Amino acid sequence: MPLPPELAEREPSTLLEIHAQRSAVSSILPKLALSDVELQDRIAGGWLGRAAGCLLGKPVEKIPREGIKTILQSNGTWPLADYITAQGIPEELLKKYPWNRHSGRESLRENIAGMAEDDDMNYPMLNLHVLETFGPQFSTEQIAQTWLNLLPALSTFTAERVAYLNYLSGAQPPETATIKNPYREWIGAQIRADFWGWISPGNPAQAAELAWRDARLSHVRNGIYGEIFFAAVIAAAFVTENLSSAIAQGLAQIPQNSRLSVAIHFALALPEREKTWKGAVDRLYERFGAFHWVHTINNAALVVAALLYGEGDYERSICNVVMAGWDTDSNGATVGSILGTSLGATKLPRKWIAPLRNTIRSSMKGFDHSTFDDLAQRTRAQVLFEHE
């Protein structure tokens, strides 16, 4: 179906057109002024923060907000303040709300033995491999080839799986994103943003351009903007402790009249309207509840709201966003990554980081049983914007 003319005009997918639609107003960030040790710690914080937030949300992915509250209330763990446990939950509730079949049980508090396999963690590792193999001038086609080389087809979902099959069938980007792909504005590109931010500390524009090259393989319009936005936010988190300032840097990289930009501005205004997190989530569901639970727009707005209401507190932020439902593991991962990058590994609560055991499982060739120490060091080696 053809796009409505007003959307076609204000929501482009090419990089030049996206640049033309950005806001002319962008706050100036301070220069990056981190020592090598501090930069390494921030990158490690991003990896660990992302993993812990993802692990927290994994068991309840696909369970609606009211279901999450019901099962956690049943064993006295609402509101969330730790990894989810099955202990004390009545059997009938576990049948009604089964754990996520993708490593949900392995992500319960009593079963955690490191970071479980997850697509939200596979893509940062895959993009690390892309930089190590092809360098900063990598192409979208080289990312596609890396998917085929490293990533099993059944470890991809929604838009990624469609793009994977399209590329395997001979289609080239950007057609890989558009052929029989109803998921092309869903969250799949957004969960691939982090690595581009980590290698662009203090340089949101660079992070955004790298993210665009990645996103166009499988997404269009708001699907692309989600990856651009969060890559820029993470890049900015290296140089500002003010999360609102980092979010503004993300907004400066996407079309100012796009539906995603409007949704982010809605989330930014929530603290003036709603004093409680519950009230904020109620307003988000009223405004964006018609979107699929893995769409980009609603989840991005929820992540931004969780960052604002969390006020820099790692535990409160990841717990709030997971309790709110929608794409719980992806949102926990993104919130955790932004705060982990902002705080650094040494400032992350051991309660959340120690259970990871410095180990991550993966379905990708060459990455199973990787350590977070190694991933952070390899990421540091790929940084494209050096500190001053």
C-alpha positions as CSV (number, residue, x, y, z in Angstrom):
1,M,0.0,0.0,0.0
2,P,1.3,3.5,-0.7
3,L,2.2,5.7,2.2
4,P,-0.1,8.6,3.1
5,P,1.5,11.6,1.5
6,E,2.0,13.4,4.8
7,L,4.0,10.4,6.2
8,A,6.0,10.0,3.0
9,E,6.9,13.7,3.3
10,R,7.9,13.9,6.9
11,E,9.3,10.4,7.5
12,P,12.0,9.6,4.9
13,S,14.4,6.7,5.1
14,T,17.5,7.9,3.2
15,L,20.3,9.5,5.1
16,L,20.3,12.8,3.2
17,E,16.5,13.2,3.5
18,I,16.7,12.4,7.3
19,H,19.4,15.0,7.7
20,A,17.2,17.6,5.9
21,Q,14.3,16.9,8.2
22,R,16.3,17.3,11.5
23,S,15.8,20.2,13.8
24,A,18.2,23.1,13.3
25,V,18.5,23.5,17.0
26,S,21.0,21.2,18.8
27,S,22.7,21.8,22.1
28,I,26.4,21.7,22.1
29,L,28.0,18.8,24.1
30,P,31.1,19.2,26.1
31,K,34.3,17.6,24.7
32,L,35.1,14.1,25.7
33,A,37.5,14.3,28.7
34,L,37.9,10.7,29.9
35,S,41.1,8.9,30.6
36,D,41.7,5.6,28.9
37,V,40.7,3.8,32.2
38,E,37.5,5.9,32.5
39,L,36.6,5.3,28.8
40,Q,37.1,1.6,29.2
41,D,35.0,1.6,32.4
42,R,32.1,3.4,30.6
43,I,32.1,0.9,27.7
44,A,32.2,-2.0,30.2
45,G,29.3,-0.3,32.0
46,G,27.3,-0.2,28.8
47,W,27.8,-3.9,28.1
48,L,27.1,-5.0,31.7
49,G,24.2,-2.6,32.2
50,R,22.6,-3.8,28.9
51,A,23.0,-7.4,29.9
52,A,21.5,-7.0,33.4
53,G,18.5,-5.0,32.2
54,C,17.9,-7.6,29.4
55,L,18.2,-10.5,31.9
56,L,15.7,-8.8,34.2
57,G,13.1,-8.5,31.5
58,K,13.6,-11.9,29.8
59,P,11.3,-14.1,31.9
60,V,8.2,-11.9,31.4
61,E,8.7,-10.9,27.7
62,K,5.3,-11.2,25.9
63,I,3.4,-11.1,29.3
64,P,1.1,-8.0,29.4
65,R,1.5,-5.3,32.0
66,E,-1.3,-6.5,34.2
67,G,-0.1,-10.1,34.0
68,I,3.4,-9.1,35.2
69,K,1.9,-7.3,38.2
70,T,-0.3,-10.3,39.0
71,I,2.4,-12.8,39.0
72,L,4.9,-10.6,41.0
73,Q,2.2,-9.7,43.5
74,S,1.5,-13.4,44.1
75,N,5.0,-14.0,45.6
76,G,5.5,-10.6,47.2
77,T,8.0,-9.3,44.7
78,W,6.0,-6.3,43.4
79,P,7.3,-3.7,42.9
80,L,10.4,-5.3,41.4
81,A,13.7,-4.8,43.2
82,D,15.7,-7.9,42.1
83,Y,15.8,-10.5,39.4
84,I,12.5,-12.3,38.9
85,T,12.0,-15.6,40.8
86,A,9.4,-18.3,40.3
87,Q,9.5,-19.2,44.0
88,G,6.1,-18.7,45.6
89,I,4.1,-18.2,42.4
90,P,1.0,-20.4,42.3
91,E,1.0,-23.1,39.6
92,E,-2.2,-21.8,38.0
93,L,-0.6,-18.4,37.4
94,L,2.5,-20.0,35.8
95,K,0.2,-21.9,33.4
96,K,-1.7,-18.7,32.6
97,Y,1.5,-16.6,32.2
98,P,4.3,-19.0,31.1
99,W,7.8,-17.7,31.2
100,N,9.4,-16.6,27.9
101,R,10.4,-19.7,26.0
102,H,13.6,-18.1,24.8
103,S,15.7,-18.6,28.0
104,G,13.0,-17.3,30.3
105,R,13.6,-20.0,32.9
106,E,17.4,-19.6,32.7
107,S,16.9,-15.9,33.5
108,L,15.1,-16.5,36.8
109,R,17.0,-15.5,39.9
110,E,17.4,-19.1,41.1
111,N,18.8,-20.3,37.7
112,I,21.1,-17.5,36.6
113,A,24.5,-18.8,35.6
114,G,25.7,-15.8,33.5
115,M,23.9,-13.8,30.8
116,A,21.5,-16.1,28.8
117,E,21.5,-16.1,25.0
118,D,19.4,-13.3,23.6
119,D,19.0,-11.5,20.4
120,D,19.3,-8.2,22.2
121,M,22.8,-9.1,23.2
122,N,23.7,-10.9,19.9
123,Y,23.6,-7.8,17.8
124,P,26.1,-5.7,19.7
125,M,28.5,-8.7,19.4
126,L,27.7,-9.0,15.7
127,N,28.3,-5.3,15.1
128,L,31.6,-5.6,17.0
129,H,32.6,-8.4,14.5
130,V,31.6,-6.1,11.6
131,L,33.9,-3.3,12.8
132,E,36.8,-5.7,13.5
133,T,36.4,-7.3,10.0
134,F,35.5,-4.5,7.7
135,G,36.5,-1.3,9.5
136,P,34.6,2.0,9.9
137,Q,33.7,2.2,6.2
138,F,31.6,-1.0,6.4
139,S,28.6,-1.3,4.1
140,T,25.0,-2.4,4.8
141,E,25.7,-5.3,2.5
142,Q,28.7,-6.4,4.7
143,I,26.4,-6.4,7.7
144,A,23.9,-8.6,5.8
145,Q,26.7,-11.0,4.9
146,T,27.8,-11.1,8.5
147,W,24.3,-12.1,9.5
148,L,24.4,-15.0,7.2
149,N,27.9,-16.0,8.3
150,L,27.4,-15.8,12.1
151,L,23.7,-15.6,12.9
152,P,21.4,-18.7,12.7
153,A,18.2,-17.9,10.9
154,L,16.1,-19.0,13.9
155,S,18.0,-16.6,16.1
156,T,16.4,-13.7,14.2
157,F,12.9,-12.4,14.6
158,T,10.3,-10.3,12.8
159,A,12.0,-7.7,10.5
160,E,15.4,-9.3,10.9
161,R,14.2,-12.7,9.8
162,V,12.4,-11.2,6.8
163,A,15.5,-9.2,5.8
164,Y,17.7,-12.3,6.3
165,L,15.5,-14.4,4.0
166,N,15.2,-11.5,1.5
167,Y,19.0,-11.2,1.3
168,L,19.4,-14.9,1.0
169,S,17.0,-14.8,-1.9
170,G,19.1,-12.2,-3.7
171,A,17.5,-8.9,-2.7
172,Q,19.8,-6.0,-1.8
173,P,19.4,-3.2,0.7
174,P,17.2,-1.3,1.0
175,E,14.8,-3.7,-0.7
176,T,15.7,-6.3,2.0
177,A,13.7,-4.1,4.4
178,T,10.6,-3.7,2.2
179,I,9.8,-7.0,0.5
180,K,6.9,-8.7,2.4
181,N,8.1,-7.1,5.6
182,P,5.2,-5.9,7.8
183,Y,7.6,-5.5,10.8
184,R,9.8,-2.8,9.2
185,E,8.9,-0.1,11.8
186,W,9.1,-2.5,14.8
187,I,11.8,-2.6,17.5
188,G,14.4,-4.8,15.8
189,A,16.7,-2.1,14.6
190,Q,16.4,-0.2,17.9
191,I,17.9,-3.1,19.8
192,R,21.0,-2.9,17.5
193,A,21.9,0.7,18.4
194,D,24.2,0.4,21.3
195,F,27.5,-0.6,19.8
196,W,27.5,2.4,17.4
197,G,27.1,4.7,20.5
198,W,29.9,2.9,22.4
199,I,32.4,3.4,19.6
200,S,31.3,7.1,19.1
201,P,31.8,8.6,22.6
202,G,30.7,12.2,22.6
203,N,29.9,12.1,18.9
204,P,26.1,11.5,18.4
205,A,26.2,12.4,14.7
206,Q,28.7,9.7,14.0
207,A,26.8,7.2,16.0
208,A,23.6,8.1,14.1
209,E,25.2,7.6,10.7
210,L,26.6,4.2,11.6
211,A,23.3,3.2,13.0
212,W,21.5,4.2,9.8
213,R,23.8,2.0,7.7
214,D,22.8,-0.9,10.0
215,A,19.1,-0.2,10.3
216,R,18.3,0.2,6.6
217,L,19.0,-3.5,6.1
218,S,15.7,-4.4,7.8
219,H,13.8,-1.3,8.6
220,V,12.3,2.0,7.2
221,R,11.2,5.3,8.7
222,N,10.5,5.0,12.4
223,G,12.2,1.7,12.6
224,I,15.4,3.3,11.3
225,Y,14.9,6.4,13.6
226,G,14.7,4.2,16.7
227,E,18.2,2.9,16.1
228,I,19.6,6.3,15.2
229,F,18.0,7.9,18.2
230,F,19.4,5.5,20.8
231,A,22.8,5.3,19.2
232,A,23.1,9.1,19.5
233,V,21.7,9.0,23.1
234,I,24.4,6.5,24.2
235,A,27.1,8.4,22.4
236,A,26.0,11.5,24.3
237,A,25.9,9.7,27.7
238,F,29.7,9.6,27.7
239,V,29.9,13.3,28.1
240,T,26.8,14.4,29.9
241,E,25.4,13.2,33.2
242,N,22.1,14.9,32.3
243,L,19.9,12.3,30.7
244,S,17.5,14.9,29.3
245,S,20.5,16.5,27.5
246,A,21.5,13.0,26.1
247,I,17.9,12.5,24.9
248,A,18.0,15.9,23.2
249,Q,21.0,14.8,21.3
250,G,19.1,11.7,20.1
251,L,16.2,13.9,19.0
252,A,18.5,16.1,17.1
253,Q,19.4,13.2,14.8
254,I,15.9,12.2,13.6
255,P,13.2,14.0,11.6
256,Q,11.7,16.5,13.9
257,N,8.1,15.9,12.7
258,S,8.2,12.1,12.6
259,R,5.9,10.1,14.8
260,L,8.9,8.9,16.8
261,S,10.0,12.5,17.6
262,V,6.4,13.4,18.6
263,A,6.3,10.3,20.9
264,I,9.6,11.2,22.6
265,H,8.4,14.8,23.2
266,F,5.3,13.3,24.8
267,A,7.4,11.2,27.1
268,L,9.6,14.2,28.0
269,A,6.5,16.2,29.1
270,L,5.2,13.4,31.4
271,P,7.0,14.5,34.6
272,E,5.2,17.8,34.5
273,R,1.8,16.0,34.2
274,E,2.2,12.9,36.3
275,K,4.1,12.6,39.6
276,T,4.1,8.8,39.8
277,W,5.5,6.2,37.6
278,K,2.2,4.4,37.4
279,G,0.5,7.5,36.3
280,A,3.1,8.0,33.6
281,V,2.7,4.5,32.3
282,D,-1.1,4.9,32.3
283,R,-0.7,7.9,30.0
284,L,1.7,6.1,27.7
285,Y,-0.7,3.2,27.3
286,E,-3.6,5.6,26.6
287,R,-1.5,7.4,23.9
288,F,0.4,4.4,22.4
289,G,-1.5,1.3,23.5
290,A,-2.8,0.7,19.9
291,F,0.7,-0.1,18.8
292,H,2.0,-3.7,18.7
293,W,4.0,-4.5,21.8
294,V,7.2,-4.7,19.8
295,H,6.7,-1.6,17.8
296,T,9.5,1.1,17.9
297,I,7.3,4.1,18.8
298,N,5.6,3.0,22.0
299,N,8.7,1.2,23.4
300,A,11.0,4.1,22.7
301,A,8.7,6.5,24.5
302,L,8.5,4.1,27.4
303,V,12.3,3.9,27.6
304,V,12.7,7.7,27.7
305,A,10.0,7.9,30.4
306,A,11.8,5.3,32.5
307,L,15.1,7.2,32.2
308,L,13.4,10.4,33.4
309,Y,11.5,8.9,36.3
310,G,14.5,6.8,37.3
311,E,16.6,10.0,37.8
312,G,19.9,8.2,37.2
313,D,19.2,5.3,39.6
314,Y,20.1,2.1,37.8
315,E,17.9,-0.3,39.8
316,R,14.8,1.9,39.8
317,S,15.1,2.6,36.1
318,I,15.4,-1.0,34.8
319,C,12.8,-2.2,37.3
320,N,10.3,0.5,36.3
321,V,10.6,-0.2,32.6
322,V,10.2,-4.0,33.0
323,M,7.2,-3.6,35.3
324,A,5.6,-1.4,32.6
325,G,5.4,-4.3,30.1
326,W,5.6,-4.2,26.3
327,D,9.0,-5.4,25.1
328,T,10.4,-6.0,28.6
329,D,13.8,-7.5,27.8
330,S,14.6,-5.1,25.0
331,N,13.5,-2.1,27.0
332,G,15.4,-3.3,30.1
333,A,18.5,-3.7,27.9
334,T,18.3,-0.2,26.4
335,V,17.7,1.5,29.7
336,G,20.4,-0.5,31.3
337,S,22.8,0.3,28.5
338,I,22.3,4.0,28.7
339,L,22.7,4.2,32.4
340,G,25.6,1.7,32.4
341,T,27.4,3.9,29.8
342,S,26.6,7.1,31.9
343,L,27.7,5.6,35.2
344,G,30.5,3.2,34.2
345,A,30.9,-0.4,35.4
346,T,32.5,0.5,38.7
347,K,29.3,2.4,39.7
348,L,26.8,-0.3,38.8
349,P,25.3,-2.1,41.7
350,R,27.0,-5.5,42.3
351,K,23.6,-7.0,43.1
352,W,22.8,-6.7,39.4
353,I,26.2,-7.3,37.9
354,A,27.7,-10.2,39.9
355,P,25.1,-12.8,38.8
356,L,26.3,-12.2,35.2
357,R,29.5,-14.0,36.2
358,N,31.4,-12.1,33.5
359,T,30.0,-14.6,30.9
360,I,27.5,-14.4,28.1
361,R,25.9,-17.2,26.0
362,S,25.3,-16.7,22.3
363,S,24.0,-18.6,19.3
364,M,26.5,-16.8,17.1
365,K,29.6,-18.5,15.8
366,G,32.7,-17.5,17.8
367,F,30.9,-15.6,20.6
368,D,29.4,-18.3,22.9
369,H,30.9,-18.1,26.4
370,S,32.5,-14.7,25.7
371,T,33.4,-12.6,28.7
372,F,32.2,-9.0,29.2
373,D,35.8,-8.0,30.0
374,D,36.9,-9.2,26.6
375,L,33.9,-7.6,24.8
376,A,34.6,-4.3,26.4
377,Q,38.3,-4.3,25.6
378,R,37.6,-5.2,22.0
379,T,35.0,-2.5,21.8
380,R,37.4,0.1,23.2
381,A,39.9,-0.9,20.4
382,Q,37.2,0.1,17.8
383,V,36.4,3.5,19.2
384,L,36.4,6.0,16.3
385,F,36.3,9.3,18.2
386,E,39.2,9.5,20.6
387,H,39.2,11.5,23.8
388,E,41.0,14.8,24.2
